[in-house]
Amino acid sequence: MFDRYAENERIQKIIRNFGEKSIPQSTILYSLFGNETEEFPKFLAQYIQCNNKNDAGPCLKCINCKKIENGTHPDVVYPKSSGATKIYGIQTVRDIRLDSFILPNEAKYKVYIFLDAQNLSTAAQNALLKILEEPPSKSIFLFLCNNLSLILPTVRSRSQIYDISFFNLHQKKHNNNDDLIKKLKKSLICKDEYRFATITSELNGDKFLFKKVIFELISAIRKSIELKLVTTKNSPVISAELSDFSDAFALLELVNMADTLNDVNYMLEKNVNFNLLLTYFVSSLF
């Protein structure tokens, strides 16, 4: 695990933001790939609690690192969800809120990791605000979610947000599908629904590839949204592809498309019928 993270420059940038003097007390880790990135919050918890960390990450050998790896560290807490839908209720958050004011047992901090933060109920998120507004100095909150739109704006505004969709264990498997993704982007920019639907049919029930398509489209759309929000004079040099997205769609259209893609990803996680979801995917973007 360590080698994979140490070789990834974007992961290293995130790790550097968790230096001893600047650890964010609330962080949202957004990933379209859901459970495939569950190890990363644990890795960050190890880095936060490590006795011998360096610029590249935790040592993975000290007592804190080993206990976190084994799931036995008393100061790294995974709040419990309930029911078949794994909802985090308000009582769970209230319990965490009370616990966060108790000093750590063995390490420097208490770290709370919500692995399915998109399943926090609205009431639970509102209860979280009370602690996120003035968090205890020794408490750190890590939220992993696969649909950022399900996190309340008030929670997002009090958190550092990192998109870690780019990093997963199987991404190399589909590197040869870059041409398919380029064609989808082009047909979307050209507003060619028939061609977009034809290319989408090539996904052939491949859930992972569908996720990669969603991620690539969201990334391009988000960058285009950012482009529209800054003045051309102060903008860096941009690719023709991003320029085409920005030229083809109004700001509100781009925002709506991003929301649609987040919804499609959420339904994909819930195992909605693949073919029906593809139909919804195409019709909602045009």
Secondary structure, DSSP 8 states (H G I E B T S, - for coil): -HHHHHT-HHHHHHHHTT-TT---SEEEEE-TTGGGGTHHHHHHHHHHH-SS-BTTB--S-SHHHHHHHHT--TTEE----BTTTTBB-HHHHHHHHHHTTS--SSSS-EEEEETTGGGB-HHHHHHHHHHHHS--TTEEEEEEES-GGGS-HHHHTTSEEEE-TT--TTGGGGGGGHHHHHHHHHHHHTT-HHHHHHHHGGGTT-HHHHHHHHHHHHHHHHHHHHHHHS-GGG-----HHHHHHHHHS-HHHHHHHHHHHHHHHHHHHTT--HHHHHHHHHHHH-
